[in-house]
Amino acid sequence: MALSVVDRLFWSSAATYAVVSVFLLSRCVYSAYEIVRDPLKGKLSEESLAGRTGDENDNDEELYATVLWYLARDSYCIWVLVNTVCCFLLLMAKCIQIIVFGDLRINEKQNLKDKFWHFIFYKFIFVFGVLNVRTEGELVMWCLWFIPLLFLQLLAQLCKDRFEYLSFTPTATLSNHKHVLLVLMCLLVSYGGLTVSCGHLGYSNGMHTLSFMAVEGLMVIVYMSHVIIRCTIHLYDLSCEGSWDDKEVYIYYTDFIMDMGILCLDLMHHIHMLVSYLLYTVIFYVLCSR
């Protein structure tokens, strides 16, 4: 009963959040259209349309391009766009949860909550304590990077918790395991788009940015690959007619290799943060002393 009340409250708050986000986005687009339309109308009305085809379509394309440019340049509009990305991924995650996982158990919700707040706290310290971000453009860039990264990590955590629950449930069917494995494969494939974004942002903002993003992305890939391999081993064990004696050996070495990989990447990430922070502190001290 308590869980159903919580779910209803979440859905009502999520619906309200989605409506507010759509309203803010519509208001920003309409305001940008009204601001951009008048100067373009005056400019385009002076052009002669005689003997030219497709000018109306070209004018519309120029208008839409200018509206998008304005949305990307205005401070208020850009944060509305960031909020729209958050809202879209939240609704997508909720739909995946309903279709694939159904009702979440108490420990799954608690793990998601802990993962969420740990991610928020850690990235806040990372952005303002290590990177010392001072410009709005950099802050927007890191927010747009962290939002889909958080989306992938939360769904991967949910897949891991559900797989562990299904592994020790005798009544779990083979289709339940396949659904979890399918979600993990989709998450791993969707990270390809983030890889392209990582390369573009890293190339345009320097090697430090590329290194930070690459290590965080690799940690997510290793984490999802770990769960995928564990799920594959379990599915193979279920498909075997007899008992698979080497199952525990494969599980042991899979856990050992993947955990060591995540720890090594995390160590490299923290060493890079420490070196960057010390380098920034030394440069700041030298500049102040002069």
C-alpha positions as CSV (number, residue, x, y, z in Angstrom):
1,M,0.0,0.0,0.0
2,A,2.8,2.4,0.9
3,L,4.7,1.6,-2.3
4,S,1.6,2.2,-4.4
5,V,1.1,5.6,-2.7
6,V,4.8,6.5,-3.4
7,D,4.5,5.4,-7.0
8,R,1.3,7.6,-7.5
9,L,3.1,10.5,-5.9
10,F,6.1,10.0,-8.2
11,W,3.9,9.8,-11.3
12,S,2.0,12.9,-10.3
13,S,5.2,14.8,-9.7
14,A,6.8,13.5,-12.9
15,A,3.7,14.5,-14.9
16,T,3.7,17.9,-13.4
17,Y,7.5,18.2,-14.1
18,A,6.9,17.1,-17.7
19,V,4.1,19.6,-18.2
20,V,6.2,22.5,-16.7
21,S,9.2,21.5,-18.8
22,V,7.1,21.4,-22.0
23,F,5.6,24.8,-21.1
24,L,9.0,26.4,-20.5
25,L,10.4,24.9,-23.8
26,S,7.4,26.2,-25.8
27,R,7.7,29.6,-24.2
28,C,11.4,29.8,-25.0
29,V,10.9,28.7,-28.6
30,Y,8.0,31.1,-29.1
31,S,10.0,34.0,-27.5
32,A,13.0,33.3,-29.7
33,Y,10.7,33.1,-32.8
34,E,9.2,36.5,-32.0
35,I,12.5,38.1,-31.3
36,V,14.2,36.7,-34.5
37,R,11.2,37.0,-36.9
38,D,11.0,40.8,-37.1
39,P,14.5,41.7,-38.2
40,L,14.5,38.8,-40.6
41,K,11.2,39.9,-42.0
42,G,12.5,43.3,-42.8
43,K,15.6,41.9,-44.4
44,L,13.8,39.3,-46.4
45,S,11.1,41.7,-47.7
46,E,13.7,43.7,-49.5
47,E,14.9,40.7,-51.6
48,S,13.4,40.2,-55.0
49,L,11.7,36.9,-55.5
50,A,11.4,37.3,-59.3
51,G,13.1,34.6,-61.3
52,R,14.1,32.5,-58.2
53,T,12.6,29.3,-56.9
54,G,12.6,27.9,-53.5
55,D,13.2,31.3,-51.8
56,E,10.4,30.8,-49.4
57,N,11.8,27.5,-48.2
58,D,15.3,29.1,-47.9
59,N,13.8,32.0,-45.9
60,D,12.1,29.5,-43.5
61,E,15.3,27.5,-43.1
62,E,17.2,30.7,-42.3
63,L,14.5,31.7,-39.8
64,Y,14.6,28.3,-38.1
65,A,18.4,28.2,-38.0
66,T,18.4,31.7,-36.4
67,V,15.9,30.6,-33.8
68,L,18.1,27.6,-32.9
69,W,21.1,29.9,-32.8
70,Y,19.3,32.2,-30.4
71,L,18.2,29.3,-28.2
72,A,21.8,28.1,-28.0
73,R,23.1,31.6,-27.1
74,D,20.5,32.9,-24.7
75,S,21.4,32.0,-21.0
76,Y,17.8,31.3,-19.9
77,C,17.0,29.2,-23.0
78,I,20.0,27.1,-22.8
79,W,19.2,26.0,-19.2
80,V,15.6,25.3,-20.3
81,L,17.1,23.0,-23.0
82,V,19.2,21.3,-20.3
83,N,16.1,20.8,-18.2
84,T,14.3,19.4,-21.3
85,V,17.0,16.8,-21.7
86,C,16.6,15.8,-18.0
87,C,12.9,15.5,-18.4
88,F,13.1,13.4,-21.5
89,L,15.6,11.0,-20.0
90,L,13.6,10.7,-16.8
91,L,10.4,9.8,-18.7
92,M,12.3,7.4,-20.9
93,A,13.8,5.7,-17.8
94,K,10.4,5.4,-16.2
95,C,8.9,3.9,-19.3
96,I,11.7,1.3,-19.4
97,Q,11.2,0.5,-15.8
98,I,7.4,-0.1,-16.3
99,I,7.8,-2.1,-19.5
100,V,10.8,-4.3,-18.5
101,F,11.2,-4.3,-14.7
102,G,7.7,-3.6,-13.4
103,D,7.4,-2.6,-9.8
104,L,10.7,-2.0,-8.1
105,R,11.7,-3.7,-4.9
106,I,12.7,-1.7,-1.8
107,N,16.4,-2.4,-2.0
108,E,16.4,-1.5,-5.8
109,K,14.8,1.9,-5.0
110,Q,17.3,2.5,-2.2
111,N,20.3,1.6,-4.4
112,L,19.0,3.9,-7.1
113,K,18.6,6.7,-4.6
114,D,22.0,6.2,-3.1
115,K,23.6,6.0,-6.6
116,F,21.8,9.2,-7.6
117,W,22.9,11.4,-4.7
118,H,26.4,10.0,-4.7
119,F,26.7,10.9,-8.3
120,I,25.3,14.4,-7.7
121,F,27.6,15.1,-4.8
122,Y,30.7,13.7,-6.4
123,K,30.2,15.6,-9.7
124,F,29.5,18.8,-7.8
125,I,32.8,18.5,-6.1
126,F,34.4,17.5,-9.4
127,V,33.1,20.5,-11.4
128,F,33.5,23.3,-8.8
129,G,36.4,21.9,-6.7
130,V,38.6,20.1,-9.2
131,L,37.9,21.8,-12.6
132,N,37.0,25.1,-11.0
133,V,34.5,25.9,-13.7
134,R,33.8,29.6,-14.0
135,T,32.1,30.1,-17.3
136,E,28.5,29.2,-18.1
137,G,29.4,27.5,-21.3
138,E,31.7,25.0,-19.5
139,L,29.1,24.4,-16.9
140,V,26.4,23.7,-19.6
141,M,28.8,21.3,-21.4
142,W,29.6,19.3,-18.3
143,C,25.9,19.2,-17.3
144,L,25.0,17.9,-20.8
145,W,27.7,15.2,-20.4
146,F,26.7,14.1,-16.9
147,I,23.0,13.9,-17.5
148,P,23.1,11.0,-20.0
149,L,25.9,9.4,-18.0
150,L,23.8,9.4,-14.9
151,F,20.9,7.9,-17.0
152,L,23.1,5.0,-18.1
153,Q,24.5,4.4,-14.7
154,L,21.1,4.3,-13.0
155,L,19.7,1.9,-15.5
156,A,22.8,-0.3,-15.3
157,Q,22.5,-0.4,-11.5
158,L,18.9,-1.4,-11.8
159,C,19.8,-4.1,-14.3
160,K,22.4,-5.4,-11.9
161,D,20.1,-5.5,-8.9
162,R,17.3,-7.2,-10.9
163,F,19.8,-9.8,-12.3
164,E,21.0,-10.6,-8.8
165,Y,17.4,-11.0,-7.7
166,L,16.5,-13.2,-10.6
167,S,19.6,-15.4,-10.1
168,F,18.4,-16.4,-6.7
169,T,14.7,-16.7,-7.6
170,P,13.7,-20.3,-8.6
171,T,10.5,-19.1,-10.2
172,A,12.3,-16.7,-12.6
173,T,11.8,-17.5,-16.2
174,L,14.3,-17.4,-19.0
175,S,12.5,-14.4,-20.6
176,N,13.1,-12.3,-17.5
177,H,16.8,-12.7,-17.8
178,K,16.7,-12.0,-21.5
179,H,14.8,-8.8,-20.9
180,V,17.5,-7.6,-18.5
181,L,20.2,-8.6,-21.0
182,L,18.5,-6.8,-23.8
183,V,18.3,-3.6,-21.8
184,L,22.0,-3.8,-21.0
185,M,22.9,-4.4,-24.7
186,C,20.8,-1.4,-25.7
187,L,22.5,0.8,-23.0
188,L,25.9,-0.4,-24.3
189,V,25.0,0.4,-27.9
190,S,23.5,3.8,-26.9
191,Y,26.8,4.8,-25.3
192,G,28.2,5.0,-28.8
193,G,26.5,8.3,-29.2
194,L,28.1,9.5,-26.0
195,T,31.5,8.4,-27.4
196,V,31.1,10.6,-30.4
197,S,30.1,13.5,-28.1
198,C,33.1,12.8,-25.9
199,G,35.5,12.9,-28.9
200,H,34.0,16.1,-30.2
201,L,33.9,17.9,-26.8
202,G,37.4,16.6,-25.9
203,Y,38.9,17.7,-29.2
204,S,37.4,21.2,-28.9
205,N,38.1,21.7,-25.2
206,G,41.5,20.1,-24.8
207,M,43.1,16.8,-23.6
208,H,42.2,17.3,-20.0
209,T,38.5,17.3,-20.8
210,L,38.9,14.4,-23.2
211,S,40.7,12.4,-20.6
212,F,38.1,13.0,-17.8
213,M,35.3,12.1,-20.1
214,A,37.0,9.1,-21.6
215,V,37.8,7.5,-18.2
216,E,34.3,8.0,-16.9
217,G,32.9,6.5,-20.1
218,L,35.2,3.5,-19.9
219,M,34.2,2.9,-16.3
220,V,30.5,2.8,-17.3
221,I,31.4,0.4,-20.2
222,V,33.3,-1.9,-17.9
223,Y,30.5,-1.9,-15.4
224,M,27.8,-2.7,-18.0
225,S,30.1,-5.3,-19.6
226,H,30.5,-7.0,-16.2
227,V,26.8,-7.4,-15.7
228,I,26.3,-8.6,-19.3
229,I,29.0,-11.3,-18.9
230,R,27.5,-12.4,-15.6
231,C,24.1,-12.6,-17.1
232,T,25.4,-14.5,-20.1
233,I,27.1,-17.0,-17.8
234,H,23.9,-17.5,-15.9
235,L,21.8,-17.9,-19.0
236,Y,24.3,-20.5,-20.3
237,D,24.1,-22.4,-17.0
238,L,20.3,-22.4,-17.3
239,S,20.5,-23.8,-20.8
240,C,22.8,-26.6,-19.9
241,E,21.0,-29.9,-19.3
242,G,23.3,-31.0,-16.5
243,S,25.3,-29.1,-13.9
244,W,28.1,-26.8,-15.2
245,D,31.1,-27.4,-12.9
246,D,33.2,-24.5,-14.2
247,K,30.5,-21.9,-13.6
248,E,32.0,-20.6,-10.3
249,V,35.5,-20.4,-11.9
250,Y,34.2,-18.2,-14.7
251,I,32.3,-16.1,-12.3
252,Y,35.3,-15.6,-10.0
253,Y,37.7,-14.5,-12.8
254,T,35.0,-12.3,-14.4
255,D,34.4,-10.5,-11.1
256,F,38.2,-10.3,-10.4
257,I,39.1,-8.9,-13.9
258,M,36.2,-6.4,-14.1
259,D,36.6,-5.2,-10.6
260,M,40.3,-4.7,-11.1
261,G,39.6,-2.8,-14.4
262,I,37.2,-0.5,-12.6
263,L,39.6,0.1,-9.7
264,C,42.5,0.9,-12.1
265,L,40.4,3.3,-14.1
266,D,39.1,4.9,-10.9
267,L,42.7,5.2,-9.6
268,M,43.8,6.8,-12.9
269,H,40.9,9.2,-12.7
270,H,41.7,10.3,-9.2
271,I,45.4,10.7,-9.9
272,H,44.5,12.9,-12.9
273,M,42.2,15.0,-10.8
274,L,44.8,15.4,-8.1
275,V,47.5,16.4,-10.6
276,S,45.1,18.9,-12.3
277,Y,44.2,20.4,-9.0
278,L,47.8,20.7,-7.8
279,L,48.8,22.2,-11.1
280,Y,46.0,24.7,-11.0
281,T,46.9,25.6,-7.4
282,V,50.6,26.1,-8.2
283,I,49.8,28.3,-11.2
284,F,47.4,30.3,-9.1
285,Y,50.0,30.8,-6.4
286,V,52.6,31.9,-8.9
287,L,50.3,34.4,-10.5
288,C,49.3,35.8,-7.1
289,S,52.9,36.1,-5.9
290,R,53.7,38.2,-8.9
